Amino acid sequence: MCYRFTMGYGVDLVVAKHVDHFLGNGWKVSVVFFMKDDYYLEHYRKEIASGQLCFYELPPNGVRQASEIIASIHPSVVIVHTPPFFSLLESMPEGIIKIMMDYGEPPAHLFPDREQREKLRADKIVWGTHADKVVSISRFIQKDSGIQNTEVI
């Protein structure tokens, strides 16, 4: 689950690496997002056509629909890459392995929406408690996040 799945963004490249890894190991993979471009549709054309890969594009503010998708496809593992999908970790059905990827957040005081960014940071700490594993992209992000038991990838 990620906000967008388009060419040229770091999170999206990590999601694609995960997709490649799981597809390469014979897993059926689903990617849930709000925005896409044609790059990954073309890149994974064969896997989509075979049914090994499913894309679910949600409308803006479609987080609730993401919960419905999770309930309908019964995944073994969910990897959540970005807000607002982190908020779903608490309500996911039992038996799903829940992994939260933490790419960090820029310093809130640098932005006009400081309060919203500070709230997001506090919420991420809470949402992280509902994940089976939280993975940070660096030691700095691990220390800066405030999320307990985070591992560095």
ABEGO torsion letter per residue (X at the ends): XBABBBBGBAAAAAAAAAAAAAAAAGBBBBBBBABBBAAAAAAAAAAAAAGABBBBBBBBGAAAAAAAAAAAAGBABBBBABOAAAAAAAABBBGBBBBBBBAEBBBAAABAAAAAAAAAAAAAAAAAAABABBBBABAAAAAAAGBBGBBBX
